[in-house]
Amino acid sequence: MYWMSAERMICASHVVSDAAEGRQGLHGHNWKVSAHVRAERLDRSGQVLSPTVLEAELWAILDPIDHRHLNDLASFHSGKGPFPTTAAGLARLVGEQLAARINDDRVQLRRVDVRPRAGLLISWEQP
């Protein structure tokens, strides 16, 4: 089994309701988003996937989110969602959209990691 990962950083704000801690006010993060793909066999050029392709597909999903307020974005309120405007929601949103773009009979997206801050990692794994 071969693995490959690509990582991008975005800046975005959100408001999260947390019953245990009370409502958190508007705040933002430098979100580090990593996508992990696997393949049982390499392509003709000896790669899991072209790094340029994986990076471009990940950025195509993240670019409309970068420097935005997550609560205002339609992508969190439509489609297979709604997705919570949390790190877990972002991980699932990116994962489902990226899987639709790159999965085929050889390459499969397996996991998306989101780091909203140092020391905290939230992951979504494709079932």
C-alpha positions in Angstrom: 0.0 0.0 0.0 1.3 3.5 -0.9 0.3 6.7 0.8 0.6 10.3 -0.2 -0.4 13.5 1.6 -0.8 17.1 0.7 -1.2 20.0 3.1 -2.6 23.6 2.8 -3.1 26.4 5.2 -6.2 28.7 5.2 -7.3 31.5 7.4 -11.0 31.6 8.3 -13.3 32.8 11.1 -16.4 31.1 12.6 -18.8 31.1 15.5 -19.4 27.9 17.3 -22.2 27.1 19.8 -20.9 24.9 22.6 -23.5 24.0 25.3 -20.8 22.9 27.7 -18.7 26.0 27.4 -21.3 28.5 26.4 -21.4 30.3 23.0 -18.0 31.2 21.7 -17.8 34.6 20.0 -16.5 35.3 16.6 -12.9 34.1 16.3 -10.6 32.8 13.6 -7.9 30.2 13.0 -5.0 29.4 10.7 -6.4 26.0 9.7 -3.9 23.5 8.5 -5.7 20.9 6.3 -4.0 17.7 5.2 -5.4 15.1 2.8 -4.2 11.6 2.8 -4.7 9.3 -0.2 -3.6 5.7 -0.8 -3.1 3.4 -3.8 -2.4 -0.3 -3.9 -0.4 0.2 -7.1 1.5 3.1 -8.6 0.6 4.8 -11.8 2.7 4.5 -15.0 5.1 7.2 -13.8 5.7 5.4 -10.5 3.6 7.8 -8.3 0.5 7.5 -6.1 -0.8 10.6 -7.8 0.9 13.6 -9.4 1.7 15.9 -6.5 0.6 18.8 -8.6 -2.8 17.2 -9.1 -3.4 16.5 -5.4 -2.3 19.9 -4.3 -4.4 21.6 -7.0 -7.5 19.6 -6.2 -7.1 20.3 -2.5 -6.6 24.0 -3.2 -9.7 24.1 -5.5 -11.8 23.1 -2.5 -10.0 25.3 0.1 -9.6 28.5 -2.0 -13.3 29.6 -1.7 -13.1 29.1 2.1 -9.8 30.9 2.6 -10.1 34.3 4.3 -13.9 33.9 4.8 -16.4 33.4 7.6 -17.4 29.8 7.6 -20.9 30.5 9.0 -21.7 32.6 5.9 -20.7 30.0 3.3 -23.3 28.1 1.4 -21.1 25.0 1.2 -21.6 24.4 4.9 -25.4 24.6 4.6 -26.1 22.6 1.4 -25.3 19.4 -0.4 -24.8 16.4 1.9 -24.5 18.8 4.8 -25.3 20.6 6.8 -21.7 20.6 8.0 -21.0 22.2 11.4 -18.6 25.2 11.1 -16.1 23.4 13.2 -12.8 21.6 12.5 -14.7 18.3 12.3 -17.2 19.8 9.8 -14.4 21.3 7.7 -12.6 18.0 7.6 -15.8 16.2 6.4 -16.6 18.9 3.9 -13.1 18.8 2.4 -13.0 15.0 2.5 -16.3 14.4 0.7 -15.6 17.0 -1.9 -12.0 15.8 -2.5 -13.0 12.2 -2.7 -15.5 13.1 -5.4 -12.7 14.7 -7.4 -9.9 12.2 -7.1 -11.2 8.7 -6.2 -11.0 6.1 -8.9 -10.3 2.4 -9.2 -6.7 2.9 -8.0 -6.5 6.0 -5.8 -8.7 6.6 -2.7 -8.9 9.5 -0.3 -8.7 7.9 3.1 -8.5 10.8 5.7 -8.5 14.5 6.1 -6.8 16.1 9.1 -7.6 19.6 10.3 -5.4 21.5 12.8 -7.2 24.7 14.0 -4.3 25.4 16.4 -1.0 23.8 17.6 -1.6 20.8 19.7 -5.1 20.0 18.4 -5.9 17.6 15.5 -9.3 16.6 14.2 -9.7 14.0 11.5 -12.4 12.7 9.2 -11.9 9.3 7.6 -13.7 8.0 4.6 -15.9 5.0 5.5 
